[in-house]
Amino acid sequence: MKNLKIYLIFLALTSSLVACNDEWKEELYENLVSFKAPINSEGVYNVYMRYTKDGEINYDLPVIVSGSQALEKDLKVKIAVDNDTLSVLNRARFQYREDLYFKQLPEQFYEFSTPGIVIPKGSHTANYKIRFKFSNLDLVERWVLPLTIVDDLSYKANYRKGWRKALLQIKPFNNYSGNYSATAMNVYFDGESKSTVTSTRTAYVVDENSVFFYAGLIEEDAVDRANYKVVMEFGEAVDQGDGTLRGTIMLKAANPAINLEVLNQPTYQIKRSADATLPYLVREYCTVNLEYKYNDITSIPALPIRYKAQGTMTMERQRNTLIPDEDQAIQW
């Protein structure tokens, strides 16, 4: 009798193991279609793309389908521009500060090759191709291309937050764009000796060789920030023989009303060095040397206030040389 019980237990365990093994032959999860564009703390997904000479670049947005098994047949997924989500996000995040709202990217700045995508049989993912056209795109505004997976009877979209929709915040970059340390850039009332500084200045892309920043002490979320765009156009750099690149900058104001006055010749320098402990990590430093005056035309509209800015700003960019895709190799 004891041997019979042992045999029955062994038989039950064996059957259980066989059943478990058979489970892997069947789909274990629900097939849900999603974008691979996880949202950040601001509720959008940052898309970094190098600005090209003609301002156009192709971007691949991954579309995935969940499951433990590869697809048994092609899956056609419909994709469209979502015209509703941004307004909800903006009201919840910024309330009445409409100047800070994410703006929907106008149609002339992008195009789709197809209205949808086919995830092929035997796969779990495919890339939806978008062509962006950055020429004349003013980055004073925060542009977002909002996309959604269109519901269809042939598949089921993933309604979990941040998966069915892709809110692509467009962030083109060049060699000179990014966050600069500005603690060495002193700003004075014209004629005074006591200075003030800001901790950082962000340089936004204008074209392949130009960026803009906001003059002096103008805050980057100021309502009137567009009035104070200062464009830096970087001239051709000359190698100094030790790997250091140096060149000159042409400085100009987008708004003539601020009466920008450039003092001395603006210059820049680029240095690269390997990290002391992580040899695959390259650090690149871009330092600009500027001296200029400008008018604050909005604090007291009838009486412009003259400022002088003088000093340097430095941007550090870290690049992982083990990663082939530049936009992913740079540690933003």
LUMFIMAR-480729 format. One record per residue (C-alpha): x, y, z. Coordinates in steps of 0.5 Angstrom, whole numbers, padded with zeros to 4 digits, always signed. Each point is the difference from the previous one (the first is absolute). Example, Ala and Ser with C-alpha at 12.3 -4.5 7.8 and 13.67 -1.06 7.14 Angstrom:
# residues 2
+0025-0009+0016 +0002+0007-0002 
This chain:
# residues 332
+0000+0000+0000 +0006+0005+0002 +0003-0002-0007 -0007+0002-0004 +0000+0007+0004 +0007+0001-0002 -0001-0002-0007 -0007+0005-0001 +0004+0006+0003 +0006-0001-0005 -0006-0001-0006 -0003+0007+0003 +0007+0003+0000 +0002-0002-0007 -0007+0002-0003 +0001+0007+0003 +0007+0001-0003 -0003-0003-0007 -0006+0005+0001 +0005+0006+0002 +0004-0001-0006 -0005-0001-0005 -0003+0007+0003 +0006+0004-0004 -0002-0003-0007 -0006+0005+0001 -0001+0007+0001 +0000+0002+0007 -0001+0007+0000 -0005+0005-0004 +0002+0003-0006 +0000+0007+0001 +0003+0006-0005 +0004+0005+0003 +0005+0006-0002 +0007-0001+0003 +0000+0008+0002 +0000+0000+0008 -0002+0007+0003 +0004+0004+0004 -0001+0004+0007 -0003+0005-0005 -0005-0005-0003 +0004+0000-0007 +0005-0004-0004 +0006+0003-0002 +0003-0001-0007 +0007+0002-0001 +0002+0001-0007 +0006+0003-0003 -0001+0006-0005 +0002-0001-0007 +0002+0005-0005 -0007+0000-0004 -0004-0001+0007 -0003-0006-0002 +0001-0007+0004 -0003-0007+0000 -0003-0003+0007 -0002-0007+0002 -0005+0000+0005 +0000-0007+0003 -0007-0004+0000 -0001-0006+0004 -0005-0006+0002 +0000-0003+0006 +0000-0008+0001 +0005-0006+0001 -0001-0003-0007 +0002+0004-0007 -0006+0002-0004 -0003-0005-0004 -0002+0004-0006 +0002+0008-0002 -0004+0005+0005 -0002+0006-0003 +0000+0006+0005 -0003+0007-0002 +0003+0006+0003 -0002+0007+0000 +0001+0007+0003 -0003+0001+0006 -0003+0007+0001 -0003+0000+0007 +0005-0003+0005 +0004+0006+0000 -0005+0005+0002 -0002-0004+0006 +0007-0001+0002 +0002+0007-0001 -0006+0002+0005 +0002-0005+0005 +0007+0002+0000 +0000+0008-0002 -0007+0002+0002 +0000+0008-0003 +0007+0000-0002 -0001-0001-0007 +0006+0003-0002 +0003-0007+0003 -0005-0004-0004 +0003-0006-0004 -0002+0002-0007 -0002-0005-0005 +0005-0001-0006 -0003+0003-0006 -0001-0004-0006 +0006+0003-0004 +0005-0002+0004 -0001-0008-0001 -0003-0005-0004 -0002-0007+0000 +0002-0005-0005 -0006-0004+0002 -0007+0000+0004 +0002-0006+0004 +0005-0005+0001 +0001-0008-0001 +0003-0004+0005 +0002-0006-0004 -0001-0007+0002 +0005-0003+0004 +0001+0006+0004 -0002+0004+0006 +0002+0007-0003 +0001+0005-0006 +0002+0007-0001 -0005+0006-0002 +0004+0004-0004 -0001+0008+0000 +0004+0005-0004 +0001+0007+0004 +0002+0006-0003 +0003+0005+0005 +0001+0006-0005 -0002+0006+0003 -0003-0003+0006 +0000+0005+0006 +0002-0004+0007 -0002+0006+0004 -0007-0004+0000 +0000-0008+0003 -0002-0004-0006 -0003-0006+0000 -0003-0005-0005 -0005-0004+0004 -0002-0007-0003 -0005-0005+0001 -0001-0008-0001 -0007+0000-0004 -0005-0005+0003 -0002-0005-0005 -0003-0007+0001 +0006-0004-0003 +0004+0002+0006 +0000+0003+0007 +0004+0006+0002 +0003+0000+0007 -0004+0006+0004 +0005+0000+0006 +0002+0007+0001 +0006+0002-0005 -0001-0006-0005 -0005+0001-0005 +0002+0007-0001 +0007+0003-0002 +0001+0007+0002 +0007+0002-0003 +0003+0006+0002 +0004+0002-0006 +0008+0002+0002 +0004+0001-0005 +0008+0001+0001 +0006+0002-0003 +0007+0001+0003 -0001+0006+0004 -0007-0001+0003 -0001-0002+0007 +0000+0002+0007 +0006+0005+0001 +0003+0002+0007 -0001+0007+0001 +0003+0002+0007 +0006+0003-0004 -0005+0005-0004 +0000+0006+0004 -0006+0005-0001 +0000+0007+0002 -0004+0006-0001 +0003+0004-0005 +0006+0004+0003 -0001-0003+0007 +0005-0005+0003 -0004-0005+0004 -0002-0006-0004 -0005-0005+0000 +0000-0007-0003 -0005-0006-0002 +0002-0007+0001 -0001-0003-0007 -0002+0003-0007 -0003-0005-0005 +0002+0000-0007 -0006-0002-0005 +0002-0002-0007 -0001+0005-0006 +0003-0003-0005 +0006-0005-0001 +0005+0005+0002 -0004+0005+0004 -0004+0000+0007 -0003+0005+0004 -0001+0002+0008 -0003+0005+0004 +0004+0006+0001 +0002+0002+0007 -0004-0002+0006 -0006-0001-0004 -0004-0006+0003 -0001-0006-0005 -0007-0001+0002 -0001+0008+0000 -0007+0002-0004 +0004+0005-0004 +0006-0005-0002 -0001+0000-0007 +0002+0008+0000 +0007-0002+0002 +0003-0005-0004 +0007+0001-0002 +0003-0005-0005 +0007-0002+0000 +0002-0002-0007 +0007-0005+0000 +0005+0001-0005 +0005-0005-0002 +0004-0003+0005 +0008+0000+0000 +0004-0006+0003 +0005+0003+0004 +0004-0006+0000 -0001-0003+0006 -0007-0002-0002 -0003+0006+0003 -0005+0004-0005 -0001+0007+0000 -0004+0005-0004 -0004+0006+0000 -0007+0002+0001 -0005+0004-0003 -0005+0003+0005 -0007+0003-0002 -0006+0002+0003 -0007-0003-0003 -0003+0006+0002 +0003+0007-0002 -0004+0003+0006 +0005-0002+0005 +0005+0004-0003 +0006-0006+0000 +0007+0003+0000 +0005-0005+0000 +0007+0002+0003 +0006-0003-0002 +0000-0007-0005 -0003-0005+0003 +0003-0007+0000 +0000-0007+0002 +0004-0006+0001 -0002-0008+0000 +0005-0005+0004 -0001-0007+0001 +0002-0005+0005 -0001-0007+0002 -0003-0002+0007 +0006-0001+0005 -0004-0006+0003 -0005-0002-0006 +0005+0000-0006 -0006-0002-0005 -0003+0007+0002 +0002+0006-0003 -0001+0007+0003 -0001+0006-0005 +0001+0007+0002 -0003+0006-0004 +0002+0007+0003 -0003+0006-0003 +0003+0007+0002 -0004+0006-0001 -0001+0007+0002 -0006+0004-0002 -0006+0005+0002 -0007+0000-0001 -0006+0004+0003 -0006-0003+0004 -0006+0003-0003 -0005-0004+0004 +0001+0002+0007 -0001+0007-0001 -0003+0001-0007 +0001+0007+0000 +0007+0000+0002 +0004-0005-0002 +0006-0003+0005 +0007-0001-0003 +0004-0006+0002 +0007-0003-0002 +0001-0007+0000 +0008-0002+0000 +0003-0007+0002 +0000-0007-0003 -0005-0006+0000 +0002-0007+0000 -0004-0006-0003 +0002-0007+0002 -0002-0006-0004 +0001-0007+0002 +0000-0005-0006 +0000-0008+0001 +0005-0002-0006 -0003-0008+0001 -0007+0003-0002 +0000+0001-0008 -0007+0004+0000 +0003+0007+0001 -0007+0002+0003 +0000-0005+0005 +0008+0000+0001 -0001+0007+0003 -0002+0000+0007 -0005+0006+0000 
